[in-house]
Amino acid sequence: MEIKESSFKVIIKPNSKSSEIIGFDEDKDAYMIKIKARPENNKANIELIRFLSKALGKSVKIRSGFKSREKIIATAAK
C-alpha cells in the first residue's frame, strides 16, 4: 500500500473476518479498512495500528477518533 501523506483518514469496520483495506471513499476522503478485532477494550485500535504499521512499513499512531469508526492516522518514517 502506498500512502505518501503524513496523516490520513480511515473508516474502520471492526469485528470482520479478516483485517484488510477494502477501498477508498472519495466523498469522505478516507480509506475503508476491515479490522478483525472487536471494538472493545481498545482491541480494534491496537489491531488497526498493527495492521497499518505492517502494510505501510512505517510507525503509525491514531491522532484522533479513538472511540469512533472514523479516525485520523499519523505516520512516521521508520
matplotlib code that plots the C-alpha trace (Angstrom):
import matplotlib.pyplot as plt

x = [0.0, 1.4, 0.3, 2.5, 0.7, 2.0, -1.7, -4.8, -8.3, -9.6, -13.1, -12.9, -15.3, -14.4, -15.3, -14.7, -13.5, -10.0, -8.1, -7.8, -8.1, -11.3, -11.2, -11.2, -14.3, -14.0, -16.8, -15.2, -11.6, -10.9, -9.5, -12.0, -10.5, -11.9, -10.4, -10.7, -10.7, -13.8, -14.3, -14.0, -11.1, -9.2, -8.6, -9.7, -7.4, -4.5, -5.2, -5.5, -2.1, -0.5, -2.1, -1.3, 2.3, 2.9, 1.1, 2.9, 6.3, 6.1, 5.3, 1.7, -0.4, -4.1, -4.2, -7.9, -11.1, -10.2, -13.8, -15.1, -15.1, -13.6, -10.0, -7.1, -3.8, -0.4, 2.7, 6.4, 9.4, 10.8]
y = [0.0, 3.4, 6.4, 9.4, 11.7, 12.1, 11.9, 10.4, 9.5, 5.9, 4.4, 1.1, -1.8, -3.8, -7.4, -8.5, -11.9, -10.5, -7.3, -5.7, -2.5, -2.6, 0.7, 4.5, 6.6, 9.7, 11.6, 11.3, 11.2, 8.2, 4.7, 1.9, -0.8, -4.0, -5.0, -8.4, -7.3, -6.4, -2.7, -3.3, -2.6, -0.8, -4.1, -2.7, 0.4, -1.9, -4.2, -1.1, 0.2, -3.2, -3.8, -0.3, -0.4, -3.7, -2.6, 0.7, -0.3, 2.7, 3.5, 4.8, 6.2, 7.3, 11.1, 11.4, 9.3, 6.7, 5.9, 6.5, 4.4, 7.4, 8.1, 10.3, 8.3, 9.9, 8.2, 8.5, 7.3, 4.0]
z = [0.0, -1.0, 1.1, 0.9, 3.3, 6.8, 8.1, 6.5, 7.4, 7.8, 8.4, 10.1, 10.2, 13.4, 14.1, 10.5, 9.3, 8.4, 8.5, 5.1, 3.1, 1.1, -0.8, -0.7, 0.0, -2.3, -0.5, 2.9, 1.6, 3.7, 3.3, 4.2, 6.4, 7.8, 11.2, 12.7, 16.3, 18.3, 19.2, 23.0, 25.4, 22.7, 20.8, 17.4, 17.7, 18.6, 15.7, 13.3, 14.4, 14.0, 10.6, 9.2, 10.5, 8.7, 5.5, 5.3, 6.7, 9.0, 12.5, 12.8, 15.6, 16.0, 16.2, 16.7, 16.7, 19.4, 20.1, 16.6, 13.4, 11.6, 12.7, 11.7, 11.4, 11.6, 10.2, 11.0, 9.0, 10.2]

ax = plt.figure().add_subplot(projection="3d")
ax.plot(x, y, z, "-o")
ax.set_aspect("equal")
plt.show()
